[in-house]
Each structure stands twice: as C-alpha cells, then as structure tokens.
Amino acid sequence: MAHFAEIQDGIVQRVIVSEQDFINTGKLGEPSNWIETSPDNEFRKQYAGIGYTYAVDNNIFVRPQPFPSWALDENSDWQPPVARPSDDLVYHWNETTQSWDSGL
C-alpha cells in the first residue's frame, strides 16, 4: 500500500492509503490527479496534507503559508521576515507587530 494525495488546482484535497492499481482504475476520479506522497518524507520533500500545495515544477509538497508576511526560501520552506531569536525561550510569531513574542 502507498499514500496518495488528490490534487485539484494545485491544492491537496485529501490523502488516502491505496494501491496504485486501484488509483489507476479511475474509481476515485482522474488517476493523474493522484500523486504519491511519503509518510516518512523520503520523496517530494514532505508528506502531503490537506491544504498543501503540490509544486509541479519541483515535484514537491509545500505546507500552507503560516502567516501572510512569511515567504518561501530557496528550499521551499516558509520563513518569517525576522529571524526567530536563538535563545532557549519559547516564542510565537506576532503577525500584527511582525515580531517574535516571548512566552514568558
């Protein structure tokens, strides 16, 4: 069995476990809309999830943008406009102030 993501308009709609032969029957819709994904991230960058984007040119799945201000880097990972502090404190991103707030 393998894991497959159904793609519509570049966005993952659902992820199922199935045999390739069943996908190929068309009983779940157009077989070309189903892309194999890897639960242990061996291929296509990361495991597909609902709402992820399938980047055809790079043949990878990309997580949804966590905040409007974040941008994709050269590795297709979302990065904040300001780097997270590198101390041992717990931080969360504050989109309003475009900064990291400490959990203290």
Backbone atoms as SQL, in Angstrom:
CREATE TABLE atoms (id INTEGER PRIMARY KEY, chain TEXT, resi INTEGER, resn TEXT, atom TEXT, x REAL, y REAL, z REAL);
INSERT INTO atoms VALUES
  (1, 'A', 1, 'MET', 'N', 0.839, -1.182, 0.000),
  (2, 'A', 1, 'MET', 'CA', 0.000, 0.000, 0.000),
  (3, 'A', 1, 'MET', 'C', 0.886, 1.249, 0.000),
  (4, 'A', 2, 'ALA', 'N', 0.365, 2.280, -0.596),
  (5, 'A', 2, 'ALA', 'CA', 1.082, 3.552, -0.679),
  (6, 'A', 2, 'ALA', 'C', 0.117, 4.674, -0.286),
  (7, 'A', 3, 'HIS', 'N', 0.662, 5.841, -0.065),
  (8, 'A', 3, 'HIS', 'CA', -0.131, 7.020, 0.294),
  (9, 'A', 3, 'HIS', 'C', -0.217, 7.920, -0.932),
  (10, 'A', 4, 'PHE', 'N', -1.429, 8.412, -1.214),
  (11, 'A', 4, 'PHE', 'CA', -1.660, 9.255, -2.381),
  (12, 'A', 4, 'PHE', 'C', -2.423, 10.509, -1.971),
  (13, 'A', 5, 'ALA', 'N', -2.047, 11.626, -2.576),
  (14, 'A', 5, 'ALA', 'CA', -2.730, 12.900, -2.360),
  (15, 'A', 5, 'ALA', 'C', -3.519, 13.240, -3.614),
  (16, 'A', 6, 'GLU', 'N', -4.775, 13.608, -3.415),
  (17, 'A', 6, 'GLU', 'CA', -5.597, 14.067, -4.527),
  (18, 'A', 6, 'GLU', 'C', -5.364, 15.560, -4.704),
  (19, 'A', 7, 'ILE', 'N', -4.990, 15.957, -5.916),
  (20, 'A', 7, 'ILE', 'CA', -4.659, 17.349, -6.223),
  (21, 'A', 7, 'ILE', 'C', -5.728, 17.947, -7.128),
  (22, 'A', 8, 'GLN', 'N', -6.258, 19.105, -6.722),
  (23, 'A', 8, 'GLN', 'CA', -7.172, 19.871, -7.570),
  (24, 'A', 8, 'GLN', 'C', -6.704, 21.313, -7.550),
  (25, 'A', 9, 'ASP', 'N', -6.458, 21.858, -8.717),
  (26, 'A', 9, 'ASP', 'CA', -5.964, 23.230, -8.853),
  (27, 'A', 9, 'ASP', 'C', -4.705, 23.449, -8.027),
  (28, 'A', 10, 'GLY', 'N', -3.863, 22.424, -7.955),
  (29, 'A', 10, 'GLY', 'CA', -2.583, 22.527, -7.270),
  (30, 'A', 10, 'GLY', 'C', -2.635, 22.351, -5.766),
  (31, 'A', 11, 'ILE', 'N', -3.834, 22.128, -5.204),
  (32, 'A', 11, 'ILE', 'CA', -4.000, 22.019, -3.759),
  (33, 'A', 11, 'ILE', 'C', -4.437, 20.604, -3.377),
  (34, 'A', 12, 'VAL', 'N', -3.841, 20.077, -2.298),
  (35, 'A', 12, 'VAL', 'CA', -4.194, 18.744, -1.810),
  (36, 'A', 12, 'VAL', 'C', -5.590, 18.792, -1.192),
  (37, 'A', 13, 'GLN', 'N', -6.472, 17.924, -1.689),
  (38, 'A', 13, 'GLN', 'CA', -7.851, 17.843, -1.203),
  (39, 'A', 13, 'GLN', 'C', -8.029, 16.754, -0.146),
  (40, 'A', 14, 'ARG', 'N', -7.319, 15.645, -0.333),
  (41, 'A', 14, 'ARG', 'CA', -7.377, 14.535, 0.616),
  (42, 'A', 14, 'ARG', 'C', -6.173, 13.647, 0.394),
  (43, 'A', 15, 'VAL', 'N', -5.879, 12.834, 1.405),
  (44, 'A', 15, 'VAL', 'CA', -4.768, 11.885, 1.336),
  (45, 'A', 15, 'VAL', 'C', -5.319, 10.526, 1.746),
  (46, 'A', 16, 'ILE', 'N', -5.012, 9.502, 0.960),
  (47, 'A', 16, 'ILE', 'CA', -5.523, 8.161, 1.249),
  (48, 'A', 16, 'ILE', 'C', -4.384, 7.147, 1.158),
  (49, 'A', 17, 'VAL', 'N', -4.666, 5.958, 1.658),
  (50, 'A', 17, 'VAL', 'CA', -3.768, 4.817, 1.501),
  (51, 'A', 17, 'VAL', 'C', -4.432, 3.888, 0.506),
  (52, 'A', 18, 'SER', 'N', -3.704, 3.523, -0.536),
  (53, 'A', 18, 'SER', 'CA', -4.283, 2.716, -1.605),
  (54, 'A', 18, 'SER', 'C', -3.175, 2.026, -2.396),
  (55, 'A', 19, 'GLU', 'N', -3.586, 1.115, -3.226),
  (56, 'A', 19, 'GLU', 'CA', -2.689, 0.504, -4.207),
  (57, 'A', 19, 'GLU', 'C', -2.724, 1.352, -5.477),
  (58, 'A', 20, 'GLN', 'N', -1.594, 1.449, -6.154),
  (59, 'A', 20, 'GLN', 'CA', -1.531, 2.186, -7.420),
  (60, 'A', 20, 'GLN', 'C', -2.544, 1.638, -8.417),
  (61, 'A', 21, 'ASP', 'N', -2.735, 0.326, -8.431),
  (62, 'A', 21, 'ASP', 'CA', -3.684, -0.277, -9.367),
  (63, 'A', 21, 'ASP', 'C', -5.100, 0.253, -9.159),
  (64, 'A', 22, 'PHE', 'N', -5.497, 0.467, -7.900),
  (65, 'A', 22, 'PHE', 'CA', -6.832, 0.996, -7.631),
  (66, 'A', 22, 'PHE', 'C', -6.940, 2.449, -8.093),
  (67, 'A', 23, 'ILE', 'N', -5.907, 3.238, -7.836),
  (68, 'A', 23, 'ILE', 'CA', -5.891, 4.627, -8.314),
  (69, 'A', 23, 'ILE', 'C', -6.069, 4.632, -9.831),
  (70, 'A', 24, 'ASN', 'N', -5.373, 3.731, -10.501),
  (71, 'A', 24, 'ASN', 'CA', -5.401, 3.673, -11.965),
  (72, 'A', 24, 'ASN', 'C', -6.761, 3.279, -12.535),
  (73, 'A', 25, 'THR', 'N', -7.652, 2.689, -11.727),
  (74, 'A', 25, 'THR', 'CA', -8.982, 2.307, -12.234),
  (75, 'A', 25, 'THR', 'C', -9.848, 3.521, -12.537),
  (76, 'A', 26, 'GLY', 'N', -9.557, 4.661, -11.921),
  (77, 'A', 26, 'GLY', 'CA', -10.368, 5.852, -12.122),
  (78, 'A', 26, 'GLY', 'C', -11.595, 5.914, -11.236),
  (79, 'A', 27, 'LYS', 'N', -11.757, 4.950, -10.330),
  (80, 'A', 27, 'LYS', 'CA', -12.924, 4.944, -9.437),
  (81, 'A', 27, 'LYS', 'C', -12.915, 6.123, -8.464),
  (82, 'A', 28, 'LEU', 'N', -11.756, 6.724, -8.278),
  (83, 'A', 28, 'LEU', 'CA', -11.640, 7.892, -7.395),
  (84, 'A', 28, 'LEU', 'C', -11.480, 9.185, -8.186),
  (85, 'A', 29, 'GLY', 'N', -11.738, 9.101, -9.469),
  (86, 'A', 29, 'GLY', 'CA', -11.544, 10.263, -10.330),
  (87, 'A', 29, 'GLY', 'C', -10.330, 10.067, -11.213),
  (88, 'A', 30, 'GLU', 'N', -9.966, 11.110, -11.893),
  (89, 'A', 30, 'GLU', 'CA', -8.855, 11.065, -12.845),
  (90, 'A', 30, 'GLU', 'C', -7.567, 10.604, -12.142),
  (91, 'A', 31, 'PRO', 'N', -6.973, 9.489, -12.576),
  (92, 'A', 31, 'PRO', 'CA', -5.753, 8.994, -11.934),
  (93, 'A', 31, 'PRO', 'C', -4.600, 10.000, -11.905),
  (94, 'A', 32, 'SER', 'N', -4.537, 10.884, -12.901),
  (95, 'A', 32, 'SER', 'CA', -3.440, 11.861, -12.925),
  (96, 'A', 32, 'SER', 'C', -3.571, 12.908, -11.821),
  (97, 'A', 33, 'ASN', 'N', -4.741, 12.970, -11.160),
  (98, 'A', 33, 'ASN', 'CA', -4.925, 13.898, -10.038),
  (99, 'A', 33, 'ASN', 'C', -4.404, 13.331, -8.722),
  (100, 'A', 34, 'TRP', 'N', -3.914, 12.121, -8.744),
  (101, 'A', 34, 'TRP', 'CA', -3.407, 11.462, -7.542),
  (102, 'A', 34, 'TRP', 'C', -1.890, 11.359, -7.617),
  (103, 'A', 35, 'ILE', 'N', -1.223, 11.941, -6.623),
  (104, 'A', 35, 'ILE', 'CA', 0.236, 11.958, -6.566),
  (105, 'A', 35, 'ILE', 'C', 0.670, 11.211, -5.309),
  (106, 'A', 36, 'GLU', 'N', 1.613, 10.311, -5.463),
  (107, 'A', 36, 'GLU', 'CA', 2.103, 9.564, -4.301),
  (108, 'A', 36, 'GLU', 'C', 2.862, 10.484, -3.350),
  (109, 'A', 37, 'THR', 'N', 2.667, 10.255, -2.069),
  (110, 'A', 37, 'THR', 'CA', 3.349, 11.024, -1.033),
  (111, 'A', 37, 'THR', 'C', 3.991, 10.047, -0.047),
  (112, 'A', 38, 'SER', 'N', 4.993, 10.502, 0.638),
  (113, 'A', 38, 'SER', 'CA', 5.768, 9.622, 1.518),
  (114, 'A', 38, 'SER', 'C', 5.576, 10.004, 2.981),
  (115, 'A', 39, 'PRO', 'N', 5.010, 9.090, 3.800),
  (116, 'A', 39, 'PRO', 'CA', 4.799, 9.409, 5.214),
  (117, 'A', 39, 'PRO', 'C', 6.092, 9.656, 5.989),
  (118, 'A', 40, 'ASP', 'N', 7.207, 9.152, 5.481),
  (119, 'A', 40, 'ASP', 'CA', 8.490, 9.389, 6.169),
  (120, 'A', 40, 'ASP', 'C', 9.363, 10.387, 5.413),
  (121, 'A', 41, 'ASN', 'N', 8.732, 11.167, 4.547),
  (122, 'A', 41, 'ASN', 'CA', 9.392, 12.272, 3.823),
  (123, 'A', 41, 'ASN', 'C', 10.571, 11.824, 2.959),
  (124, 'A', 42, 'GLU', 'N', 10.522, 10.609, 2.449),
  (125, 'A', 42, 'GLU', 'CA', 11.612, 10.116, 1.602),
  (126, 'A', 42, 'GLU', 'C', 11.637, 10.801, 0.235),
  (127, 'A', 43, 'PHE', 'N', 10.490, 11.243, -0.226),
  (128, 'A', 43, 'PHE', 'CA', 10.438, 11.918, -1.518),
  (129, 'A', 43, 'PHE', 'C', 9.349, 12.979, -1.503),
  (130, 'A', 44, 'ARG', 'N', 9.413, 13.900, -2.445),
  (131, 'A', 44, 'ARG', 'CA', 8.502, 15.038, -2.583),
  (132, 'A', 44, 'ARG', 'C', 8.526, 15.948, -1.359),
  (133, 'A', 45, 'LYS', 'N', 9.699, 16.077, -0.776),
  (134, 'A', 45, 'LYS', 'CA', 10.022, 16.986, 0.325),
  (135, 'A', 45, 'LYS', 'C', 9.365, 16.625, 1.641),
  (136, 'A', 46, 'GLN', 'N', 8.044, 16.507, 1.659),
  (137, 'A', 46, 'GLN', 'CA', 7.344, 16.218, 2.911),
  (138, 'A', 46, 'GLN', 'C', 6.019, 15.540, 2.601),
  (139, 'A', 47, 'TYR', 'N', 5.487, 14.929, 3.620),
  (140, 'A', 47, 'TYR', 'CA', 4.203, 14.247, 3.488),
  (141, 'A', 47, 'TYR', 'C', 3.111, 15.266, 3.185),
  (142, 'A', 48, 'ALA', 'N', 2.282, 14.960, 2.226),
  (143, 'A', 48, 'ALA', 'CA', 1.193, 15.862, 1.835),
  (144, 'A', 48, 'ALA', 'C', 0.122, 15.908, 2.916),
  (145, 'A', 49, 'GLY', 'N', -0.465, 17.062, 3.070),
  (146, 'A', 49, 'GLY', 'CA', -1.587, 17.239, 3.977),
  (147, 'A', 49, 'GLY', 'C', -2.650, 18.069, 3.270),
  (148, 'A', 50, 'ILE', 'N', -3.859, 17.989, 3.755),
  (149, 'A', 50, 'ILE', 'CA', -4.945, 18.774, 3.177),
  (150, 'A', 50, 'ILE', 'C', -4.562, 20.251, 3.229),
  (151, 'A', 51, 'GLY', 'N', -4.705, 20.924, 2.102),
  (152, 'A', 51, 'GLY', 'CA', -4.367, 22.346, 2.008),
  (153, 'A', 51, 'GLY', 'C', -2.941, 22.606, 1.553),
  (154, 'A', 52, 'TYR', 'N', -2.109, 21.580, 1.497),
  (155, 'A', 52, 'TYR', 'CA', -0.748, 21.757, 0.983),
  (156, 'A', 52, 'TYR', 'C', -0.827, 22.032, -0.509),
  (157, 'A', 53, 'THR', 'N', 0.205, 22.643, -1.039),
  (158, 'A', 53, 'THR', 'CA', 0.313, 22.891, -2.469),
  (159, 'A', 53, 'THR', 'C', 1.225, 21.836, -3.072),
  (160, 'A', 54, 'TYR', 'N', 0.858, 21.367, -4.251),
  (161, 'A', 54, 'TYR', 'CA', 1.761, 20.490, -4.997),
  (162, 'A', 54, 'TYR', 'C', 2.474, 21.362, -6.018),
  (163, 'A', 55, 'ALA', 'N', 3.772, 21.541, -5.842),
  (164, 'A', 55, 'ALA', 'CA', 4.580, 22.352, -6.753),
  (165, 'A', 55, 'ALA', 'C', 5.074, 21.454, -7.881),
  (166, 'A', 56, 'VAL', 'N', 4.405, 21.517, -9.004),
  (167, 'A', 56, 'VAL', 'CA', 4.684, 20.643, -10.140),
  (168, 'A', 56, 'VAL', 'C', 6.130, 20.781, -10.612),
  (169, 'A', 57, 'ASP', 'N', 6.605, 22.012, -10.740),
  (170, 'A', 57, 'ASP', 'CA', 7.955, 22.240, -11.271),
  (171, 'A', 57, 'ASP', 'C', 9.039, 21.579, -10.424),
  (172, 'A', 58, 'ASN', 'N', 8.833, 21.556, -9.112),
  (173, 'A', 58, 'ASN', 'CA', 9.818, 20.955, -8.203),
  (174, 'A', 58, 'ASN', 'C', 9.426, 19.551, -7.759),
  (175, 'A', 59, 'ASN', 'N', 8.207, 19.118, -8.113),
  (176, 'A', 59, 'ASN', 'CA', 7.702, 17.808, -7.741),
  (177, 'A', 59, 'ASN', 'C', 7.759, 17.605, -6.218),
  (178, 'A', 60, 'ILE', 'N', 7.242, 18.611, -5.481),
  (179, 'A', 60, 'ILE', 'CA', 7.246, 18.555, -4.020),
  (180, 'A', 60, 'ILE', 'C', 5.914, 19.069, -3.473),
  (181, 'A', 61, 'PHE', 'N', 5.661, 18.729, -2.214),
  (182, 'A', 61, 'PHE', 'CA', 4.521, 19.285, -1.492),
  (183, 'A', 61, 'PHE', 'C', 5.026, 20.396, -0.590),
  (184, 'A', 62, 'VAL', 'N', 4.286, 21.498, -0.552),
  (185, 'A', 62, 'VAL', 'CA', 4.668, 22.666, 0.241),
  (186, 'A', 62, 'VAL', 'C', 3.558, 22.949, 1.251),
  (187, 'A', 63, 'ARG', 'N', 3.964, 23.114, 2.504),
  (188, 'A', 63, 'ARG', 'CA', 2.999, 23.435, 3.560),
  (189, 'A', 63, 'ARG', 'C', 2.270, 24.741, 3.247),
  (190, 'A', 64, 'PRO', 'N', 1.056, 24.902, 3.795),
  (191, 'A', 64, 'PRO', 'CA', 0.357, 26.191, 3.621),
  (192, 'A', 64, 'PRO', 'C', 1.144, 27.317, 4.293),
  (193, 'A', 65, 'GLN', 'N', 1.022, 28.493, 3.745),
  (194, 'A', 65, 'GLN', 'CA', 1.702, 29.663, 4.298),
  (195, 'A', 65, 'GLN', 'C', 1.168, 29.926, 5.708),
  (196, 'A', 66, 'PRO', 'N', 2.042, 29.928, 6.740),
  (197, 'A', 66, 'PRO', 'CA', 1.562, 30.084, 8.112),
  (198, 'A', 66, 'PRO', 'C', 1.065, 31.487, 8.433),
  (199, 'A', 67, 'PHE', 'N', 1.670, 32.505, 7.838),
  (200, 'A', 67, 'PHE', 'CA', 1.288, 33.905, 8.054),
  (201, 'A', 67, 'PHE', 'C', 1.478, 34.667, 6.744),
  (202, 'A', 68, 'PRO', 'N', 0.682, 35.689, 6.494),
  (203, 'A', 68, 'PRO', 'CA', 0.800, 36.445, 5.242),
  (204, 'A', 68, 'PRO', 'C', 2.184, 37.047, 4.999),
  (205, 'A', 69, 'SER', 'N', 2.909, 37.366, 6.046),
  (206, 'A', 69, 'SER', 'CA', 4.207, 38.028, 5.880),
  (207, 'A', 69, 'SER', 'C', 5.346, 37.057, 5.592),
  (208, 'A', 70, 'TRP', 'N', 5.122, 35.775, 5.754),
  (209, 'A', 70, 'TRP', 'CA', 6.191, 34.790, 5.555),
  (210, 'A', 70, 'TRP', 'C', 6.359, 34.493, 4.069),
  (211, 'A', 71, 'ALA', 'N', 7.592, 34.202, 3.668),
  (212, 'A', 71, 'ALA', 'CA', 7.903, 33.932, 2.260),
  (213, 'A', 71, 'ALA', 'C', 8.664, 32.612, 2.135),
  (214, 'A', 72, 'LEU', 'N', 8.532, 31.997, 0.983),
  (215, 'A', 72, 'LEU', 'CA', 9.274, 30.754, 0.727),
  (216, 'A', 72, 'LEU', 'C', 10.740, 31.064, 0.462),
  (217, 'A', 73, 'ASP', 'N', 11.610, 30.239, 1.033),
  (218, 'A', 73, 'ASP', 'CA', 13.038, 30.377, 0.759),
  (219, 'A', 73, 'ASP', 'C', 13.424, 29.465, -0.407),
  (220, 'A', 74, 'GLU', 'N', 14.710, 29.372, -0.693),
  (221, 'A', 74, 'GLU', 'CA', 15.185, 28.574, -1.827),
  (222, 'A', 74, 'GLU', 'C', 14.929, 27.080, -1.663),
  (223, 'A', 75, 'ASN', 'N', 14.619, 26.634, -0.426),
  (224, 'A', 75, 'ASN', 'CA', 14.314, 25.223, -0.169),
  (225, 'A', 75, 'ASN', 'C', 12.808, 24.966, -0.089),
  (226, 'A', 76, 'SER', 'N', 12.006, 25.952, -0.453),
  (227, 'A', 76, 'SER', 'CA', 10.542, 25.882, -0.381),
  (228, 'A', 76, 'SER', 'C', 10.049, 25.691, 1.053),
  (229, 'A', 77, 'ASP', 'N', 10.741, 26.325, 1.995),
  (230, 'A', 77, 'ASP', 'CA', 10.319, 26.367, 3.393),
  (231, 'A', 77, 'ASP', 'C', 9.877, 27.792, 3.709),
  (232, 'A', 78, 'TRP', 'N', 8.816, 27.930, 4.503),
  (233, 'A', 78, 'TRP', 'CA', 8.314, 29.253, 4.869),
  (234, 'A', 78, 'TRP', 'C', 9.217, 29.883, 5.909),
  (235, 'A', 79, 'GLN', 'N', 9.600, 31.132, 5.680),
  (236, 'A', 79, 'GLN', 'CA', 10.475, 31.858, 6.596),
  (237, 'A', 79, 'GLN', 'C', 9.836, 33.185, 6.997),
  (238, 'A', 80, 'PRO', 'N', 9.973, 33.551, 8.278),
  (239, 'A', 80, 'PRO', 'CA', 9.438, 34.842, 8.721),
  (240, 'A', 80, 'PRO', 'C', 10.316, 35.982, 8.224),
  (241, 'A', 81, 'PRO', 'N', 9.782, 37.201, 8.200),
  (242, 'A', 81, 'PRO', 'CA', 10.591, 38.334, 7.761),
  (243, 'A', 81, 'PRO', 'C', 11.676, 38.704, 8.773),
  (244, 'A', 82, 'VAL', 'N', 11.535, 38.206, 10.005),
  (245, 'A', 82, 'VAL', 'CA', 12.523, 38.450, 11.067),
  (246, 'A', 82, 'VAL', 'C', 12.886, 37.096, 11.662),
  (247, 'A', 83, 'ALA', 'N', 14.168, 36.811, 11.766),
  (248, 'A', 83, 'ALA', 'CA', 14.603, 35.517, 12.298),
  (249, 'A', 83, 'ALA', 'C', 14.173, 35.340, 13.752),
  (250, 'A', 84, 'ARG', 'N', 13.820, 34.118, 14.101),
  (251, 'A', 84, 'ARG', 'CA', 13.455, 33.793, 15.479),
  (252, 'A', 84, 'ARG', 'C', 14.691, 33.921, 16.360),
  (253, 'A', 85, 'PRO', 'N', 14.547, 34.494, 17.567),
  (254, 'A', 85, 'PRO', 'CA', 15.695, 34.574, 18.480),
  (255, 'A', 85, 'PRO', 'C', 16.244, 33.179, 18.767),
  (256, 'A', 86, 'SER', 'N', 17.529, 33.098, 18.965),
  (257, 'A', 86, 'SER', 'CA', 18.179, 31.791, 19.113),
  (258, 'A', 86, 'SER', 'C', 18.506, 31.437, 20.558),
  (259, 'A', 87, 'ASP', 'N', 17.725, 31.960, 21.511),
  (260, 'A', 87, 'ASP', 'CA', 17.947, 31.579, 22.907),
  (261, 'A', 87, 'ASP', 'C', 17.005, 30.423, 23.266),
  (262, 'A', 88, 'ASP', 'N', 16.927, 30.093, 24.535),
  (263, 'A', 88, 'ASP', 'CA', 16.123, 28.941, 24.965),
  (264, 'A', 88, 'ASP', 'C', 14.682, 29.285, 25.313),
  (265, 'A', 89, 'LEU', 'N', 14.263, 30.506, 25.105),
  (266, 'A', 89, 'LEU', 'CA', 12.892, 30.904, 25.416),
  (267, 'A', 89, 'LEU', 'C', 11.912, 30.387, 24.360),
  (268, 'A', 90, 'VAL', 'N', 10.656, 30.317, 24.733),
  (269, 'A', 90, 'VAL', 'CA', 9.598, 29.920, 23.807),
  (270, 'A', 90, 'VAL', 'C', 9.018, 31.191, 23.190),
  (271, 'A', 91, 'TYR', 'N', 8.895, 31.192, 21.870),
  (272, 'A', 91, 'TYR', 'CA', 8.393, 32.354, 21.148),
  (273, 'A', 91, 'TYR', 'C', 7.229, 31.964, 20.249),
  (274, 'A', 92, 'HIS', 'N', 6.381, 32.921, 19.956),
  (275, 'A', 92, 'HIS', 'CA', 5.376, 32.746, 18.914),
  (276, 'A', 92, 'HIS', 'C', 5.386, 34.000, 18.040),
  (277, 'A', 93, 'TRP', 'N', 5.051, 33.810, 16.789),
  (278, 'A', 93, 'TRP', 'CA', 5.073, 34.900, 15.824),
  (279, 'A', 93, 'TRP', 'C', 3.866, 35.800, 16.023),
  (280, 'A', 94, 'ASN', 'N', 4.107, 37.105, 16.044),
  (281, 'A', 94, 'ASN', 'CA', 3.056, 38.106, 16.151),
  (282, 'A', 94, 'ASN', 'C', 2.954, 38.797, 14.797),
  (283, 'A', 95, 'GLU', 'N', 1.937, 38.450, 14.037),
  (284, 'A', 95, 'GLU', 'CA', 1.787, 38.982, 12.685),
  (285, 'A', 95, 'GLU', 'C', 1.514, 40.496, 12.702),
  (286, 'A', 96, 'THR', 'N', 0.831, 40.961, 13.726),
  (287, 'A', 96, 'THR', 'CA', 0.498, 42.386, 13.819),
  (288, 'A', 96, 'THR', 'C', 1.737, 43.243, 13.964),
  (289, 'A', 97, 'THR', 'N', 2.650, 42.813, 14.841),
  (290, 'A', 97, 'THR', 'CA', 3.869, 43.607, 15.083),
  (291, 'A', 97, 'THR', 'C', 5.038, 43.125, 14.248),
  (292, 'A', 98, 'GLN', 'N', 4.848, 42.042, 13.502),
  (293, 'A', 98, 'GLN', 'CA', 5.921, 41.465, 12.672),
  (294, 'A', 98, 'GLN', 'C', 7.144, 41.156, 13.523),
  (295, 'A', 99, 'SER', 'N', 6.895, 40.526, 14.673),
  (296, 'A', 99, 'SER', 'CA', 7.998, 40.209, 15.582),
  (297, 'A', 99, 'SER', 'C', 7.670, 38.943, 16.372),
  (298, 'A', 100, 'TRP', 'N', 8.695, 38.440, 17.054),
  (299, 'A', 100, 'TRP', 'CA', 8.541, 37.260, 17.892),
  (300, 'A', 100, 'TRP', 'C', 8.230, 37.699, 19.320),
  (301, 'A', 101, 'ASP', 'N', 7.171, 37.154, 19.889),
  (302, 'A', 101, 'ASP', 'CA', 6.809, 37.439, 21.278),
  (303, 'A', 101, 'ASP', 'C', 7.237, 36.265, 22.153),
  (304, 'A', 102, 'SER', 'N', 7.832, 36.584, 23.281),
  (305, 'A', 102, 'SER', 'CA', 8.247, 35.559, 24.225),
  (306, 'A', 102, 'SER', 'C', 7.042, 35.009, 24.973),
  (307, 'A', 103, 'GLY', 'N', 7.100, 33.729, 25.299),
  (308, 'A', 103, 'GLY', 'CA', 6.014, 33.087, 26.033),
  (309, 'A', 103, 'GLY', 'C', 6.099, 33.331, 27.528),
  (310, 'A', 104, 'LEU', 'N', 6.993, 34.197, 27.973),
  (311, 'A', 104, 'LEU', 'CA', 7.134, 34.460, 29.423),
  (312, 'A', 104, 'LEU', 'C', 5.964, 35.202, 29.989);
